[in-house]
Amino acid sequence: MAEGYALTEATYYILLSLVRPRHGYGIMQLTEELSGGRVHLAAGTLYGALSALTDKGWIIQLPSQDDSRRKEYKLTEDGLQVLRRETARLRELADNGERILREA
């Protein structure tokens, strides 16, 4: 699990996009949409990240149909916990920033 370190923005959005099963192109599209265009994933970057996230047990590749080249991925329970922890961490950062800036 992601104890003790922050996720990259790209990893965060990849995990977020996989709350529902999605194929690679769908992950790239949703990541770009959710980030307001800030995060653009090239195919090589995405598939390297998907491999690493699969190795960590945060996502799984779903069985594909014999005639389909599209690979779909889905968040695991561990991945969902990582995503929830990171969302709480980001919320704390934003809340602290807003509180301090109000006092400025």
Backbone as a printed PyTorch tensor [residue, N CA C, xyz], in Angstrom:
tensor([[[  0.8390,  -1.1800,   0.0000],
         [  0.0000,   0.0000,   0.0000],
         [  0.8840,   1.2430,   0.0000]],

        [[  0.2520,   2.4020,  -0.1330],
         [  0.9990,   3.6540,  -0.2970],
         [  1.2810,   4.3270,   1.0320]],

        [[  1.7330,   3.5940,   2.0100],
         [  2.0310,   4.1730,   3.3130],
         [  3.2680,   5.0500,   3.2120]],

        [[  3.1640,   6.2750,   3.7050],
         [  4.3460,   7.0990,   3.8540],
         [  4.8240,   7.8500,   2.6240]],

        [[  4.1230,   7.7860,   1.5240],
         [  4.5410,   8.6160,   0.3990],
         [  3.3370,   9.0190,  -0.4350]],

        [[  3.5160,  10.1250,  -1.1540],
         [  2.4440,  10.6690,  -1.9630],
         [  2.4520,  10.0370,  -3.3520]],

        [[  1.2830,   9.9190,  -3.9320],
         [  1.1820,   9.4400,  -5.3030],
         [  1.4940,  10.5890,  -6.2610]],

        [[  2.0090,  10.2570,  -7.4280],
         [  2.1440,  11.2840,  -8.4520],
         [  0.7440,  11.6420,  -8.9340]],

        [[  0.6320,  12.7950,  -9.5550],
         [ -0.6640,  13.2130, -10.0740],
         [ -1.1740,  12.2250, -11.1250]],

        [[ -0.2810,  11.7540, -11.9790],
         [ -0.6770,  10.7920, -13.0130],
         [ -1.1920,   9.5010, -12.3770]],

        [[ -0.4850,   8.9890, -11.3850],
         [ -0.9170,   7.7530, -10.7160],
         [ -2.2540,   7.9510, -10.0270]],

        [[ -2.4310,   9.0840,  -9.3870],
         [ -3.6930,   9.3810,  -8.7240],
         [ -4.8420,   9.3320,  -9.7290]],

        [[ -4.6760,   9.9900, -10.8690],
         [ -5.7440,  10.0250, -11.8600],
         [ -5.9670,   8.6710, -12.5340]],

        [[ -4.9210,   7.8980, -12.7150],
         [ -5.0900,   6.5500, -13.2640],
         [ -5.9430,   5.7160, -12.3010]],

        [[ -5.5930,   5.7360, -11.0240],
         [ -6.3730,   4.9800, -10.0400],
         [ -7.8130,   5.4820,  -9.9900]],

        [[ -7.9770,   6.7990,  -9.9960],
         [ -9.3110,   7.3760,  -9.9440],
         [-10.1400,   6.9460, -11.1540]],

        [[ -9.5130,   6.8700, -12.3110],
         [-10.2400,   6.4940, -13.5200],
         [-10.6380,   5.0180, -13.5150]],

        [[ -9.9780,   4.2240, -12.6680],
         [-10.2540,   2.7840, -12.6420],
         [-11.2110,   2.3530, -11.5360]],

        [[-11.9180,   3.3000, -10.9430],
         [-12.9760,   2.9370, -10.0030],
         [-14.0140,   2.0870, -10.7460]],

        [[-14.1770,   2.3860, -12.0260],
         [-14.9790,   1.5410, -12.9290],
         [-14.0320,   0.9560, -13.9650]],

        [[-14.2410,  -0.2780, -14.3870],
         [-13.3420,  -0.8800, -15.3830],
         [-13.2260,  -0.0090, -16.6360]],

        [[-11.9950,   0.0810, -17.1440],
         [-11.7400,   0.9400, -18.2930],
         [-10.5480,   0.4090, -19.0630]],

        [[-10.5340,   0.6300, -20.3460],
         [ -9.3930,   0.2540, -21.1790],
         [ -8.4210,   1.4270, -21.2580]],

        [[ -7.2440,   1.1710, -21.8040],
         [ -6.1730,   2.1670, -21.8190],
         [ -6.5580,   3.5120, -22.3910]],

        [[ -7.1870,   3.5120, -23.5660],
         [ -7.5600,   4.7850, -24.1900],
         [ -8.5600,   5.5330, -23.3210]],

        [[ -9.4930,   4.8100, -22.7050],
         [-10.4570,   5.4360, -21.8080],
         [ -9.7850,   6.0570, -20.5890]],

        [[ -8.7460,   5.3880, -20.0840],
         [ -7.9820,   5.9250, -18.9450],
         [ -7.3040,   7.2270, -19.3640]],

        [[ -6.6820,   7.2340, -20.5460],
         [ -6.0030,   8.4440, -21.0360],
         [ -6.9930,   9.5970, -21.1850]],

        [[ -8.1560,   9.3220, -21.7540],
         [ -9.1570,  10.3700, -21.9620],
         [ -9.6720,  10.9370, -20.6400]],

        [[-10.0300,  10.0560, -19.7090],
         [-10.5940,  10.5160, -18.4470],
         [ -9.5510,  11.2580, -17.6210]],

        [[ -8.3210,  10.7840, -17.6270],
         [ -7.2530,  11.4610, -16.8950],
         [ -7.0630,  12.8870, -17.4050]],

        [[ -7.0440,  13.0380, -18.7140],
         [ -6.8870,  14.3750, -19.2900],
         [ -8.0880,  15.2610, -18.9510]],

        [[ -9.2770,  14.6920, -19.0170],
         [-10.4880,  15.4540, -18.6930],
         [-10.5100,  15.8860, -17.2310]],

        [[-10.2610,  14.9440, -16.3230],
         [-10.3100,  15.2500, -14.8890],
         [ -9.2480,  16.2590, -14.4750]],

        [[ -8.0980,  16.2160, -15.1280],
         [ -7.0030,  17.1240, -14.7600],
         [ -7.0890,  18.4550, -15.4980]],

        [[ -8.1360,  18.6700, -16.2640],
         [ -8.2580,  19.9160, -17.0090],
         [ -7.1900,  20.0430, -18.0810]],

        [[ -6.7010,  18.9000, -18.5750],
         [ -5.6870,  18.9030, -19.6260],
         [ -4.2560,  18.9550, -19.1230]],

        [[ -4.0600,  19.0930, -17.8140],
         [ -2.7110,  19.1630, -17.2330],
         [ -1.9480,  17.8550, -17.3790]],

        [[ -2.6530,  16.7370, -17.2140],
         [ -2.0000,  15.4270, -17.2570],
         [ -2.3650,  14.7560, -18.5760]],

        [[ -1.3690,  14.6200, -19.4210],
         [ -1.5420,  13.9390, -20.7090],
         [ -0.6630,  12.6940, -20.6750]],

        [[ -1.2790,  11.5270, -20.7700],
         [ -0.5380,  10.2740, -20.6950],
         [ -0.2620,   9.7350, -22.0930]],

        [[  1.0050,   9.5690, -22.4220],
         [  1.3620,   8.8810, -23.6620],
         [  1.1600,   7.3880, -23.4330]],

        [[  0.9690,   6.6480, -24.5070],
         [  0.6880,   5.2140, -24.3950],
         [  1.7850,   4.4820, -23.6250]],

        [[  3.0330,   4.7570, -23.9230],
         [  4.1340,   4.0710, -23.2370],
         [  4.1510,   4.3590, -21.7490]],

        [[  3.9140,   5.6010, -21.3910],
         [  3.8620,   5.9930, -19.9800],
         [  2.7070,   5.2900, -19.2740]],

        [[  1.5420,   5.2930, -19.9220],
         [  0.3670,   4.6680, -19.3270],
         [  0.5900,   3.1800, -19.0970]],

        [[  1.0740,   2.4760, -20.1050],
         [  1.1980,   1.0270, -19.9580],
         [  2.3170,   0.6480, -18.9830]],

        [[  3.3390,   1.4750, -18.8660],
         [  4.3480,   1.2630, -17.8250],
         [  3.7450,   1.4270, -16.4410]],

        [[  2.9050,   2.4640, -16.2860],
         [  2.2390,   2.7050, -15.0020],
         [  1.2570,   1.5810, -14.6800]],

        [[  0.5010,   1.1260, -15.6800],
         [ -0.4460,   0.0380, -15.4440],
         [  0.2750,  -1.2280, -15.0030]],

        [[  1.4180,  -1.4930, -15.5960],
         [  2.2110,  -2.6660, -15.2070],
         [  2.6770,  -2.5410, -13.7560]],

        [[  3.1800,  -1.3560, -13.3860],
         [  3.6510,  -1.1290, -12.0140],
         [  2.5000,  -1.2300, -11.0110]],

        [[  1.3460,  -0.6660, -11.3550],
         [  0.1920,  -0.7120, -10.4550],
         [ -0.3500,  -2.1300, -10.3140]],

        [[ -0.2610,  -2.9160, -11.3820],
         [ -0.6520,  -4.3230, -11.3210],
         [  0.3060,  -5.0870, -10.4030]],

        [[  1.6080,  -4.8280, -10.5420],
         [  2.6040,  -5.4820,  -9.6870],
         [  2.3810,  -5.1700,  -8.2080]],

        [[  1.9210,  -3.9460,  -7.9040],
         [  1.6560,  -3.5560,  -6.5120],
         [  0.3480,  -4.1500,  -5.9930]],

        [[ -0.4730,  -4.6780,  -6.9030],
         [ -1.7580,  -5.2340,  -6.4920],
         [ -2.8440,  -4.1930,  -6.3530]],

        [[ -2.6370,  -2.9900,  -6.8820],
         [ -3.6200,  -1.9170,  -6.7660],
         [ -4.6630,  -1.9770,  -7.8720]],

        [[ -4.3150,  -2.6140,  -8.9970],
         [ -5.2600,  -2.8130, -10.0860],
         [ -5.0930,  -4.2370, -10.6210]],

        [[ -6.0930,  -4.6980, -11.3510],
         [ -5.9860,  -5.9910, -12.0330],
         [ -6.4110,  -5.8000, -13.4870]],

        [[ -5.8680,  -6.6430, -14.3390],
         [ -6.3200,  -6.6860, -15.7240],
         [ -7.4610,  -7.6820, -15.7840]],

        [[ -8.5520,  -7.2690, -16.3610],
         [ -9.7090,  -8.1470, -16.4870],
         [ -9.5040,  -9.1150, -17.6470]],

        [[-10.0870, -10.3030, -17.5530],
         [ -9.9740, -11.2450, -18.6720],
         [-10.5470, -10.6140, -19.9380]],

        [[ -9.8430, -10.7740, -21.0490],
         [-10.3140, -10.1690, -22.2950],
         [-11.0050, -11.2090, -23.1550]],

        [[-11.8450, -10.7120, -24.0270],
         [-12.5100, -11.5780, -24.9880],
         [-11.4640, -12.0380, -25.9990]],

        [[-11.5860, -13.2460, -26.4940],
         [-10.5990, -13.8020, -27.4170],
         [-10.3770, -12.9330, -28.6450]],

        [[-11.4160, -12.2920, -29.1410],
         [-11.2990, -11.5150, -30.3640],
         [-10.9550, -10.0480, -30.1190]],

        [[-10.7350,  -9.6520, -28.8860],
         [-10.4810,  -8.2550, -28.5600],
         [ -9.0250,  -8.0440, -28.1440]],

        [[ -8.4240,  -6.9860, -28.6950],
         [ -7.0650,  -6.6110, -28.2880],
         [ -7.0970,  -5.6280, -27.1250]],

        [[ -8.2720,  -5.0850, -26.8440],
         [ -8.3940,  -4.0980, -25.7740],
         [ -8.2700,  -4.7810, -24.4160]],

        [[ -7.4080,  -4.2190, -23.5970],
         [ -7.2490,  -4.7350, -22.2420],
         [ -7.9630,  -3.7860, -21.2990]],

        [[ -8.8040,  -4.3460, -20.4400],
         [ -9.4900,  -3.5330, -19.4500],
         [ -8.8720,  -3.7860, -18.0810]],

        [[ -8.8580,  -2.7340, -17.2850],
         [ -8.2790,  -2.7860, -15.9440],
         [ -9.3100,  -2.3010, -14.9460]],

        [[ -9.1020,  -2.6970, -13.6960],
         [-10.0280,  -2.3380, -12.6200],
         [ -9.2520,  -2.2050, -11.3210]],

        [[ -9.6910,  -1.3070, -10.4820],
         [ -9.1200,  -1.0900,  -9.1620],
         [ -9.3850,  -2.3000,  -8.2640]],

        [[ -8.4030,  -2.6830,  -7.4570],
         [ -8.6100,  -3.7150,  -6.4470],
         [ -9.0260,  -3.0470,  -5.1390]],

        [[ -9.3520,  -3.8350,  -4.1460],
         [ -9.6890,  -3.2750,  -2.8280],
         [ -8.4920,  -2.5230,  -2.2490]],

        [[ -7.2780,  -3.0710,  -2.4040],
         [ -6.0720,  -2.3620,  -1.9400],
         [ -5.9260,  -1.0330,  -2.6690]],

        [[ -6.1560,  -1.0410,  -3.9730],
         [ -6.0570,   0.1880,  -4.7600],
         [ -7.0740,   1.2240,  -4.3190]],

        [[ -8.2730,   0.7700,  -3.9830],
         [ -9.3060,   1.6800,  -3.5030],
         [ -8.8900,   2.3120,  -2.1790]],

        [[ -8.2760,   1.5370,  -1.2940],
         [ -7.8040,   2.0830,  -0.0180],
         [ -6.6860,   3.1090,  -0.2360]],

        [[ -5.7740,   2.8130,  -1.1520],
         [ -4.7030,   3.7580,  -1.4880],
         [ -5.3190,   5.0590,  -2.0000]],

        [[ -6.2870,   4.9480,  -2.8880],
         [ -6.9490,   6.1200,  -3.4620],
         [ -7.6680,   6.9230,  -2.3880]],

        [[ -8.3450,   6.2550,  -1.4830],
         [ -9.0390,   6.9660,  -0.3920],
         [ -8.0490,   7.6990,   0.5190]],

        [[ -6.9420,   7.0370,   0.8550],
         [ -5.9280,   7.6720,   1.7000],
         [ -5.3270,   8.8940,   1.0170]],

        [[ -5.0390,   8.7650,  -0.2620],
         [ -4.4380,   9.8860,  -0.9960],
         [ -5.4270,  11.0440,  -1.1190]],

        [[ -6.6880,  10.7500,  -1.3280],
         [ -7.7000,  11.8030,  -1.4160],
         [ -7.7990,  12.5440,  -0.0810]],

        [[ -7.7520,  11.8170,   1.0190],
         [ -7.7800,  12.4510,   2.3460],
         [ -6.5300,  13.2990,   2.5670]],

        [[ -5.3740,  12.8170,   2.1230],
         [ -4.1290,  13.5780,   2.2640],
         [ -4.2070,  14.8780,   1.4700]],

        [[ -4.7090,  14.7990,   0.2440],
         [ -4.8270,  15.9930,  -0.5920],
         [ -5.8210,  16.9840,   0.0040]],

        [[ -6.9140,  16.4630,   0.5640],
         [ -7.9010,  17.3340,   1.2000],
         [ -7.2710,  18.0700,   2.3810]],

        [[ -6.4750,  17.3520,   3.1780],
         [ -5.8000,  17.9840,   4.3170],
         [ -4.8540,  19.0850,   3.8450]],

        [[ -4.1090,  18.8190,   2.7820],
         [ -3.2100,  19.8470,   2.2290],
         [ -3.9860,  21.0920,   1.8180]],

        [[ -5.0790,  20.8890,   1.0920],
         [ -5.8800,  22.0190,   0.6230],
         [ -6.5010,  22.7750,   1.7930]],

        [[ -7.0370,  22.0490,   2.7660],
         [ -7.6450,  22.6930,   3.9370],
         [ -6.6210,  23.5230,   4.7020]],

        [[ -5.4290,  22.9780,   4.9150],
         [ -4.3820,  23.7220,   5.6170],
         [ -3.9580,  24.9550,   4.8260]],

        [[ -3.8230,  24.8060,   3.5190],
         [ -3.4600,  25.9470,   2.6820],
         [ -4.4970,  27.0550,   2.7520]],

        [[ -5.7690,  26.6780,   2.6530],
         [ -6.8310,  27.6810,   2.7180],
         [ -6.8680,  28.3660,   4.0820]],

        [[ -6.6640,  27.6050,   5.1470],
         [ -6.6940,  28.1850,   6.4990],
         [ -5.5670,  29.1890,   6.6690]],

        [[ -4.3850,  28.8280,   6.2700],
         [ -3.2410,  29.7340,   6.4190],
         [ -3.3930,  30.9620,   5.5350]],

        [[ -3.8690,  30.7790,   4.3180],
         [ -4.0250,  31.9100,   3.4000],
         [ -5.1090,  32.8850,   3.8800]],

        [[ -6.1280,  32.3860,   4.5800],
         [ -7.1550,  33.2810,   5.1450],
         [ -6.5390,  34.1930,   6.1950]],

        [[ -5.5280,  33.6970,   6.8940],
         [ -4.8810,  34.4580,   7.9550],
         [ -3.8480,  35.4460,   7.4070]],

        [[ -3.4970,  35.3200,   6.1370],
         [ -2.4510,  36.1700,   5.5510],
         [ -2.9530,  37.5820,   5.3160]]])
